[in-house]
Amino acid sequence: MKGVGFRRIRDGYLHRGSEIPVEFPLGPLAIGSDIKIAPILLKRGPRRLRLLSPTDSCRDRLAAFYHWNDRQSLTVAVEIALANRVLMTRIREWSTVERAGDRFEEFRAAVLSRRATRRARA
């Protein structure tokens, strides 16, 4: 990381051209209690990146909302769902396993509300 301009700060790396740190969490990668996470491959020219799918990114933010009541993470999850195709059935099933069915309904309602607001403005 140092070779491409990053410096180590605590448990992550920061680049002088960005305020967003890069972290390499210890494995296994998990979202809530789900450890069967399969990264997707994103191709950008000659570059290839492995990252979370939009559905898993949404679940990751919802995990913070469900377990730590992080309202900002709920907002981010809603934005992810609005900007990408996410598998709501998968998110609902996972939410039930996480014992957060009521919180999933809050997320779902927020997504539907924001979609309706967008349509009304168009």
Secondary structure, 3 states (H helix, E strand, C coil): CHHHCEEEECCEEEECCCCCCEECCCCCCCECCECCCCCEEEEECCEEEEECCHHHHHHHHHHHHHHHCCHHHHHHHHHHHHHCCCCHHHHHHHHHHCCCHHHHHHHHHHHHHHHHHHHHHC
